[in-house]
């Protein structure tokens, strides 16, 4: 059987960036090589200038700036628009707003090739929820204006797509509510995790010493330091937790809130309880998860949360807010604790787990079972293959 030819559009080159979107593109493409020939078109960012084939997946640079978002996204889309007659495939797939001008070019030329729009976190929902995040700098407010504009583009792309794919039932509902998209063309395919890479293991004494954990309990956060990730809630909760426990809060990731958070921790005399590791290498990330006793995700808006899956795959109990698609990415009361967005509730849940080793062990085991049986990249890839085949059937009607 002839392979499906798939062209994927994403502003960030997936082999140079390691966000959730990029991880999904790579993991899916690599697992479908026997059925799908995948070519990823990305902006010329992070030194990506030449065609590359890595583990069977083709990467093609399309001119963009390497400047801040969304300027890079706009220039990348202009490049796609002008190259539309040269990019041929059986199916096109765009992630978030990375291919909207290409879609417009297809419509102008009356080309009926299936176009799949994959939405990870619904931008209109993220915009609405951002006002609940508390502190917002001038930069954050400007970013919010940009987000509102991009949400209008995301709405246009979704409405005109052959099929829409998203990562949770919650996101599917919000796409329909906020964008007026036809629910009949929305498909839910959760992100996944590789349980062979993210798994429990020991021998971490050296890395624990380097981080400064030693004999302390460790609460881990992994994600971008942006308003919707809810880090101010974690800081307020930490003020209560450190009164009862010798605990270190380990923060993995970077973002515009880092300076504000570090300054606030200094004022509250909590700096010694927090360690900011910044972005860590993908090869090191499983070991960092294994150093933790509890994983925390205080997001106030989340389509799903890959870090939540990685933590559970590593057999770590999780604490998260009951928002967005988070309840679908864990089993409340079984693999972790789900609480309403409140620093007091967050502190109570963290203290409950930090005080009970056997509960942490039990929830950790259940979490790994849940992830291994329901949300792996293998499962995600097979569901996407079904959607590609469905898109081709729609074209042939």
JOUR-V268829 format. One record per residue. RES is the residue in one small letter. SS is DSSP state (hx for helix, st for strand, lp for the rest). PSI is psi in degrees with one decimal (* if undefined). OMEGA is omega in radians with two decimals (NA if undefined). Layout:
# JOUR-V268829
res = [RES RES]
ss = [SS SS]
psi = [PSI PSI]
omega = [OMEGA OMEGA]
This chain:
# JOUR-V268829
res = [x x x x x x x x x x x x x x x x x x x x x x x x x x x x x x x x x x x x x x x x x x x x x x x x x x x x x x x x x x x x x x x x x x x x x x x x x x x x x x x x x x x x x x x x x x x x x x x x x x x x x x x x x x x x x x x x x x x x x x x x x x x x x x x x x x x x x x x x x x x x x x x x x x x x x x x x x x x x x x x x x x x x x x x x x x x x x x x x x x x x x x x x x x x x x x x x x x x x x x x x x x x x x x x x x x x x x x x x x x x x x x x x x x x x x x x x x x x x x x x x x x x x x x x x x x x x x x x x x x x x x x x x x x x x x x x x x x x x x x x x x x x x x x x x x x x x x x x x x x x x x x x x x x x x x x x x x x x x x x x x x x x x x x x x x x x x x x x x x x x x x x x x x x x x x x x x x x x x x x x x x x x x x x x x x x x x x x x x x x x x x x x x x x x x x x x x x x x x x]
ss = [lp lp lp st st st st st st st lp lp lp lp lp lp lp lp lp hx hx hx hx hx hx hx hx hx hx hx hx lp lp lp lp st st st st st st st st lp lp lp lp lp lp lp lp st st st lp lp st st st st st st lp lp lp lp lp lp lp lp hx hx hx hx hx hx hx hx hx hx hx hx lp lp lp lp lp lp lp lp st st st st st lp lp lp lp hx hx hx hx hx hx hx hx hx lp lp lp lp lp st st st st st st lp lp lp hx hx hx hx hx hx hx hx lp lp lp lp lp lp lp hx hx hx hx hx hx hx hx hx hx hx hx hx hx hx hx hx hx hx hx hx hx hx lp lp st st st st lp lp hx hx hx hx hx hx hx hx hx hx hx lp lp lp hx hx hx st st st lp lp lp lp st lp lp lp lp lp lp lp lp lp lp lp hx hx hx hx hx hx hx lp lp lp lp lp st st st st st st lp lp lp lp hx hx hx lp hx hx hx hx hx hx hx hx hx hx hx lp lp lp lp lp st st st st st st lp lp lp lp lp hx hx hx hx hx hx hx hx hx hx lp lp lp hx hx hx st st st st st lp lp lp hx hx hx hx hx hx hx hx hx hx lp lp st st st st lp lp lp lp lp lp lp lp hx hx hx hx hx hx hx hx lp lp lp st st st st st lp lp lp lp hx hx hx hx lp lp st lp lp lp st st st st lp lp lp hx hx hx hx hx hx hx hx hx hx hx hx lp lp hx hx hx hx hx hx hx hx hx hx hx hx hx hx hx hx hx hx lp st hx hx hx hx hx hx hx hx hx hx hx hx hx hx hx hx hx hx hx hx lp]
psi = [135.9 138.0 147.6 132.2 117.9 127.5 125.2 136.7 126.8 126.4 -43.2 129.7 118.5 -28.1 -1.8 -15.9 158.6 38.4 176.6 -39.8 -48.3 -37.8 -41.7 -43.4 -49.3 -49.0 -40.5 -47.4 -42.8 -31.5 -12.6 18.5 -30.5 -20.0 -23.2 129.5 107.5 128.7 123.9 123.2 122.5 165.4 159.3 77.3 156.8 36.0 10.4 104.5 -21.4 150.1 144.8 147.4 118.3 120.9 40.6 -1.4 132.4 136.0 125.4 124.8 136.8 133.6 134.0 174.6 167.5 26.8 -170.4 153.1 138.0 9.1 -42.8 -38.2 -42.8 -45.7 -40.6 -44.3 -36.2 -39.7 -43.5 -40.3 -45.2 -17.1 8.2 -35.3 -6.5 -15.4 102.6 139.0 165.4 -31.2 143.0 141.8 123.5 138.5 132.4 -120.2 34.6 0.9 23.8 -35.0 -30.7 -42.8 -42.2 -39.9 -41.4 -43.5 -39.9 -37.0 2.9 40.8 128.1 14.9 133.3 136.1 116.4 130.3 114.4 117.6 124.4 -69.9 129.7 116.4 -37.7 -34.7 -41.6 -39.8 -45.6 -39.9 -19.4 -27.2 -9.0 1.5 -4.8 -118.4 130.5 118.9 173.5 -40.3 -40.6 -39.8 -39.2 -42.1 -34.0 -38.3 -42.9 -42.2 -40.1 -44.6 -43.7 -31.3 -32.5 -37.8 -42.2 -38.9 -46.2 -45.8 -42.6 -44.7 -34.2 -3.0 153.7 -48.4 151.2 132.2 136.7 173.0 -7.2 160.7 -34.7 -49.0 -38.0 -42.9 -42.9 -33.4 -43.4 -43.8 -47.3 -27.2 -8.2 22.2 148.0 117.6 -24.4 -18.6 12.2 131.7 137.0 118.6 99.0 152.0 169.6 -166.5 153.1 101.9 -10.3 -22.6 -44.1 99.0 159.9 136.4 162.8 -154.1 38.2 15.6 -41.1 -48.2 -33.1 -40.0 -40.0 -39.7 -32.6 19.8 -50.9 -117.1 4.3 154.5 153.5 126.6 124.9 137.3 136.1 122.1 175.9 142.6 77.1 161.2 -43.0 -12.7 -7.4 27.0 -33.9 -33.7 -40.1 -40.5 -45.3 -39.0 -37.9 -34.2 -33.8 -39.4 -41.5 -14.7 -23.5 -17.4 145.8 89.9 146.1 131.5 116.4 120.8 115.2 125.5 163.1 172.4 173.9 -18.4 -6.0 -48.1 -42.6 -43.0 -44.0 -39.5 -40.7 -41.4 -36.7 -44.2 -33.9 5.3 42.3 3.2 -35.4 -13.5 -2.7 139.5 124.5 112.8 -11.9 -157.9 130.2 156.0 145.7 -35.1 -23.2 -22.4 -44.4 -37.3 -36.8 -43.2 -40.7 -19.7 -17.1 155.9 -32.8 142.6 139.6 138.0 93.2 28.0 142.5 -6.8 127.8 125.7 -39.3 -67.2 87.8 -37.7 -33.4 -39.4 -42.5 -41.0 -44.2 -37.2 -29.6 8.4 39.9 134.9 148.8 151.4 129.1 162.7 146.2 75.8 156.0 -134.5 6.4 -44.4 -20.9 -14.7 6.3 174.9 103.9 131.5 -11.8 -49.2 -4.8 -171.5 131.7 123.1 161.5 155.7 99.9 132.7 -33.7 -44.3 -39.1 -44.0 -42.7 -44.4 -42.6 -43.6 -36.0 -42.5 -40.9 -25.1 -3.6 92.9 -44.5 -35.1 -40.3 -44.6 -43.4 -48.3 -36.0 -44.9 -43.3 -35.7 -42.6 -39.6 -45.0 -49.3 -46.0 -31.1 -16.4 -32.3 64.2 164.7 -28.8 -43.6 -44.3 -45.8 -43.2 -36.3 -37.7 -36.9 -42.3 -39.2 -38.5 -43.5 -37.1 -41.4 -37.7 -35.2 -37.4 -40.9 -36.8 -3.6 *]
omega = [-3.13 3.10 2.99 3.08 -3.06 3.02 -3.11 -3.14 3.09 -3.07 3.14 3.05 -3.03 -3.13 3.10 3.11 -3.05 3.04 -3.12 3.13 -3.09 3.13 -3.14 -3.14 -3.10 -3.06 -3.14 -3.09 -3.10 -3.10 -3.09 -3.02 -3.11 -3.12 -3.01 3.02 -3.01 3.02 -3.11 3.09 -3.07 3.13 3.12 -3.08 3.08 3.08 -3.13 -3.06 -3.04 3.05 3.10 3.00 -3.07 -3.13 3.05 -3.14 -3.10 3.14 -3.08 3.12 3.01 -2.99 2.99 2.97 2.99 -3.09 -3.06 3.03 0.19 -3.13 3.13 -3.14 -3.12 -3.14 3.11 3.13 3.06 3.10 3.12 -3.13 -3.10 -3.13 -3.01 -3.11 -3.12 -3.10 -3.10 3.14 3.04 -3.11 3.00 3.10 3.12 3.11 -3.06 -3.11 -3.07 -3.13 -3.03 3.12 3.06 3.10 3.11 3.13 3.10 -3.11 3.11 -3.12 -3.14 3.08 -3.01 3.10 -3.12 3.14 -3.14 3.12 3.13 -3.13 -3.10 2.99 -3.07 -3.03 3.12 3.10 3.12 3.10 -3.12 -3.08 -3.05 -3.10 3.10 -2.98 3.14 -3.07 3.04 3.11 3.07 3.12 3.12 -3.12 3.07 3.12 3.13 3.09 3.10 -3.14 3.11 3.14 3.14 3.11 3.08 3.10 3.11 3.11 3.14 -3.11 3.14 -3.11 -3.06 -3.10 3.04 3.08 3.06 3.08 3.05 -2.88 -3.13 3.08 3.09 -3.13 3.10 3.12 -3.12 3.07 3.12 -3.10 -2.99 -3.09 -3.12 -3.14 3.13 -3.14 -3.10 -3.13 3.10 3.12 -3.13 3.07 -3.11 2.94 -3.09 3.10 3.07 -3.07 3.06 3.09 3.09 -3.09 -3.14 3.00 -3.09 -3.14 -3.02 -3.06 -3.10 -3.12 3.09 3.10 -3.14 3.14 -3.12 -3.13 -3.11 -3.08 -3.11 2.91 -3.05 3.01 -3.02 2.95 3.07 3.12 3.09 3.12 -3.10 -3.02 -3.03 3.12 2.96 -3.11 3.09 3.06 -3.12 3.13 3.13 3.10 -3.12 3.12 3.13 -3.06 -3.06 3.09 -3.05 -3.03 2.99 -2.93 3.07 3.06 -3.06 -3.06 3.12 -3.13 3.12 3.12 -3.03 -3.12 -3.00 -3.11 3.12 -3.12 -3.13 3.12 3.13 3.11 3.10 -3.14 -3.11 3.13 3.12 -3.04 -3.10 3.13 -3.11 3.02 3.10 -3.14 -3.05 3.09 3.10 -3.13 3.12 -3.11 -3.09 -3.00 3.11 3.12 3.12 3.08 -3.11 3.10 -3.02 2.98 -3.14 3.03 -3.12 3.08 -3.09 -3.11 3.04 3.03 -3.08 3.09 3.09 3.12 -3.14 -3.14 3.10 3.12 -3.13 3.13 3.14 3.09 3.13 3.10 3.07 3.06 -3.06 3.00 -3.09 3.07 -3.13 -3.10 3.00 -3.13 -3.10 -3.13 3.12 -3.07 3.11 3.07 -3.04 3.13 -3.12 -3.13 3.14 -3.09 -3.13 -3.08 3.09 -3.12 -3.10 3.12 3.13 3.11 3.13 3.13 -3.13 -3.13 3.12 -3.14 3.12 -3.13 -3.13 -3.11 -3.00 -3.12 -3.09 3.09 3.10 -3.14 -3.11 3.14 3.10 3.11 -3.14 3.13 3.12 3.09 -3.12 -3.11 -3.09 -3.08 -2.97 -2.99 3.03 3.10 3.08 3.13 3.12 -3.10 -3.13 3.09 3.10 3.09 3.09 -3.13 3.07 3.13 3.09 3.13 3.10 3.09 3.11 -3.14 -3.04 -3.13 NA]
